């Protein structure tokens, strides 16, 4: 079963959509906003990781202090 000219028709439709600028990737003229967004995301993610690491360290310290206190009470 051949598709006939379906591929060509699909290519033409895709070209028309690209001309209209409808769906698809949005192009940035200078690219600076995309770089800024990426930088902001990296900074935000780094801050989240720092908070998680601090909480884990605090939890480990509390657990260690709790074990040390429990061991000396015997």
N, C-alpha and C positions, 0 to 999 in steps of 0.2 A: 504494500500500500504506500503510494508515494504521497508526499505532502503537497506536491504541486508548487505553486508559488507562495505558499504560506509564509516561508521564511522571509521572502522579499517584502511581503505585506507587513510583517511584524517589524522589519527594519525601518520601513517608511513610517509606521506609526510611532516607533521609538524616536525617530528623528523629529517628528512633529511635536512630541511631548518635550523633547530637549529644547526645541525652539521656544516653546511657551514658557519654559522654566518652571514647570509645575513641581511634581514630586522629584525627589532625587537629592543628590548632595548639593548643599548650598556652598557657593564659592565665595570666599572672602577676598576682597580686593587687595588688601595688604598683608593679610595673614597675622597681623599683630594681635587681634582679638583672640584668635585661636590659640596662639602661643600664651597669651595672658590667662586664658581659661585653663590651659594645661598646667601652667605654673601655679595658679590658685588651687587647682585640684590636688596637685602634688603637695603643696603646703598644708592643705586641709587634712589629707591622708596622713602626712607625717605627724601632725599634731594629734590625730586620733591614735596613732601607734604609740606615740610618747605617753599618752594618758593610759593606754592599755598596759604598757610596760611598767608604768609607775604603780598602777593598781595591783599588778601581779607581784611586784617587788614588795609592796606594803602587805599584801596577803601572805607572802612567804615569810616576811619578817614577823608578822603576827603569829603565824603558825609555829615558827621556830621559838618565839618567846613563850608561846603557850606550852610547847613541849618541854622547854627548859624549866618552866615553872612547875609543871606537873611532875617532872622527874625529881625535883628537889623536895617535894612535899612528902615523899615516901619515908 
